[in-house]
Amino acid sequence: MDRKEYLKQYRKLHRPKQRAYQKAWRKAHPDYEAAIMAKYRAKYPERVRLTHRKQHLKVYGLTIEQFNQMLVTQNHQCKIC
């Protein structure tokens, strides 16, 4: 068994232990993760905006295509207006 396969099996067998370690590390180093996320948001603002929109629409059971179609149908106004 090569190293890559060994590590894959190890991670699979020790998943709860690894998750607990990662959670504790993130809690002990909150500034590190915040800095990483800030860099990512600065580098990919459009991707972040699209992901947030998808998550928001998912609450209402809509896809981006369905939402855009609804906007066109309603002349970019709310349905009540």
C-alpha positions as CSV (number, residue, x, y, z in Angstrom):
1,M,0.0,0.0,0.0
2,D,1.5,3.4,-1.0
3,R,1.4,6.4,1.3
4,K,-1.5,8.1,-0.5
5,E,-3.7,5.0,0.0
6,Y,-2.5,4.6,3.6
7,L,-3.5,8.2,4.4
8,K,-6.8,7.8,2.8
9,Q,-7.6,4.7,4.9
10,Y,-6.2,6.4,8.1
11,R,-8.5,9.4,7.6
12,K,-11.5,7.2,7.0
13,L,-10.9,5.2,10.1
14,H,-10.1,8.2,12.3
15,R,-12.6,10.8,11.0
16,P,-14.2,11.7,14.4
17,K,-10.8,12.2,16.0
18,Q,-9.6,14.4,13.1
19,R,-12.7,16.4,13.1
20,A,-12.4,17.1,16.9
21,Y,-8.7,18.1,16.4
22,Q,-9.6,20.4,13.5
23,K,-12.5,22.0,15.5
24,A,-10.2,22.6,18.5
25,W,-7.5,24.1,16.3
26,R,-9.9,26.4,14.5
27,K,-11.3,27.5,17.9
28,A,-7.8,28.2,19.2
29,H,-6.8,30.2,16.0
30,P,-9.8,32.2,14.9
31,D,-7.8,35.0,13.4
32,Y,-6.0,32.6,11.0
33,E,-9.2,31.3,9.5
34,A,-10.7,34.8,9.3
35,A,-7.6,36.0,7.4
36,I,-7.9,33.1,5.0
37,M,-11.5,33.8,4.3
38,A,-10.9,37.5,3.9
39,K,-8.3,36.8,1.2
40,Y,-10.6,34.4,-0.5
41,R,-13.5,36.9,-0.6
42,A,-11.2,39.6,-1.9
43,K,-9.8,37.3,-4.6
44,Y,-13.2,35.8,-5.7
45,P,-15.9,38.4,-5.0
46,E,-18.2,37.2,-7.8
47,R,-17.9,33.6,-6.8
48,V,-18.7,34.5,-3.1
49,R,-21.7,36.7,-4.2
50,L,-23.1,33.8,-6.4
51,T,-22.7,31.3,-3.6
52,H,-24.5,33.5,-1.1
53,R,-27.3,34.1,-3.6
54,K,-27.7,30.3,-4.2
55,Q,-27.8,29.6,-0.5
56,H,-30.4,32.4,0.0
57,L,-32.6,31.1,-2.8
58,K,-32.3,27.6,-1.6
59,V,-34.3,28.6,1.5
60,Y,-37.2,29.3,-0.9
61,G,-36.7,26.3,-3.1
62,L,-35.6,28.3,-6.1
63,T,-32.6,28.1,-8.5
64,I,-30.9,31.1,-9.9
65,E,-32.6,30.4,-13.3
66,Q,-36.0,30.2,-11.7
67,F,-35.4,33.5,-9.8
68,N,-34.2,35.3,-13.0
69,Q,-37.2,34.0,-14.9
70,M,-39.5,35.3,-12.1
71,L,-37.9,38.7,-12.3
72,V,-38.5,38.9,-16.0
73,T,-42.1,37.8,-15.7
74,Q,-42.7,40.4,-13.0
75,N,-40.9,43.2,-14.9
76,H,-38.2,43.3,-12.1
77,Q,-40.8,44.3,-9.5
78,C,-42.2,42.5,-6.5
79,K,-45.4,40.6,-7.2
80,I,-47.5,42.8,-4.9
81,C,-46.4,46.0,-6.7
